[in-house]
């Protein structure tokens, strides 16, 4: 059986509403996540209060495209 090559260590902190920040490996700054557009509308998020941020889905799609 193979040995584990890599374990990702990520810290996620909720900021309120749909907004979260994550500390990712090899990244000094926290990455911001939230909602925007149709996703915000679907969940009834108040963008005037929380602002627009990329979703975790946006990051997954970008990662898969690489």
C-alpha positions in Angstrom: 0.0 0.0 0.0 1.2 3.5 -0.8 2.1 6.0 1.9 0.4 9.3 2.3 2.2 11.9 0.2 0.4 15.1 1.2 -2.2 16.3 3.8 -3.7 19.7 3.3 -4.1 21.8 6.4 -6.7 24.5 6.0 -8.3 26.8 8.6 -11.8 28.3 7.9 -13.4 31.1 9.9 -17.0 32.3 9.5 -17.4 36.0 9.3 -21.1 36.3 9.3 -23.9 35.5 6.9 -22.5 33.7 3.9 -19.0 35.1 4.3 -16.0 32.9 5.3 -12.3 33.3 5.1 -9.8 30.4 4.7 -6.1 30.2 5.4 -4.6 28.0 2.6 -1.2 26.4 2.4 1.4 28.5 0.5 -0.9 31.6 0.8 0.0 34.4 3.3 -3.3 36.2 3.0 -6.7 34.7 4.0 -8.9 33.8 1.0 -12.4 35.3 1.1 -15.5 33.3 0.2 -19.2 34.2 0.0 -21.9 34.5 -2.6 -22.8 36.6 -5.6 -25.4 36.9 -8.3 -27.9 34.1 -8.8 -26.4 32.1 -5.9 -27.0 35.1 -3.5 -30.5 35.4 -4.9 -31.2 31.7 -4.4 -30.1 31.8 -0.7 -31.7 35.2 -0.1 -28.4 36.7 0.9 -28.4 40.5 1.4 -25.5 41.7 -0.8 -26.0 45.2 0.5 -25.0 43.9 4.0 -22.5 41.2 3.1 -21.1 42.3 -0.3 -20.2 40.0 -3.2 -17.5 37.4 -2.9 -16.5 34.4 -5.0 -18.2 31.2 -3.9 -16.4 28.0 -3.0 -17.9 26.6 -6.2 -16.1 29.2 -8.2 -12.8 28.1 -6.7 -13.5 24.4 -7.4 -14.3 25.2 -11.0 -11.2 27.2 -11.4 -9.1 24.4 -9.8 -10.6 21.8 -12.1 -9.9 23.9 -15.1 -6.2 24.0 -14.3 
